[in-house]
Amino acid sequence: MAKEKQLNKRMKETAKLVDKAKRYSLEEAIAVLKKVPHPKFDETVDL
């Protein structure tokens, strides 16, 4: 049996912002990251 992956509200909103087939430039990627809903804890991004 294949389980369907359950996405929470935050992940669904994030999925709408990202096109998996597209390669983003650094500037575009940062712009998308700034639009993503923030979690309730401190976060970092590793480059």
C-alpha positions as CSV (number, residue, x, y, z in Angstrom):
1,M,0.0,0.0,0.0
2,A,1.3,3.4,-0.9
3,K,0.8,6.1,1.7
4,E,0.0,9.5,0.4
5,K,2.4,12.1,1.8
6,Q,0.6,14.3,4.2
7,L,1.6,18.0,3.9
8,N,0.8,20.5,6.7
9,K,-0.5,24.0,6.0
10,R,2.9,25.6,5.9
11,M,4.3,23.0,3.5
12,K,1.4,23.4,1.1
13,E,1.9,27.2,1.1
14,T,5.6,26.7,0.4
15,A,5.0,24.2,-2.4
16,K,2.9,26.8,-4.2
17,L,5.9,29.2,-4.3
18,V,8.5,26.8,-5.8
19,D,8.7,25.3,-9.3
20,K,10.6,22.1,-9.0
21,A,11.5,22.1,-12.7
22,K,13.1,25.5,-12.6
23,R,16.7,26.3,-11.6
24,Y,16.7,29.4,-9.5
25,S,19.5,32.0,-9.4
26,L,20.8,33.0,-6.0
27,E,18.8,36.2,-6.0
28,E,15.6,34.4,-7.1
29,A,16.1,31.7,-4.4
30,I,16.6,34.3,-1.7
31,A,13.5,36.2,-2.8
32,V,11.5,32.9,-2.6
33,L,12.9,32.1,0.8
34,K,11.8,35.5,2.1
35,K,8.2,34.7,1.0
36,V,8.1,31.3,2.8
37,P,6.1,31.3,6.0
38,H,8.5,31.4,9.0
39,P,8.5,28.7,11.7
40,K,8.2,29.3,15.4
41,F,11.9,28.8,16.0
42,D,15.2,30.4,14.8
43,E,16.3,29.0,11.4
44,T,19.4,29.1,9.2
45,V,20.1,28.6,5.6
46,D,23.4,26.8,4.6
47,L,24.9,27.7,1.2
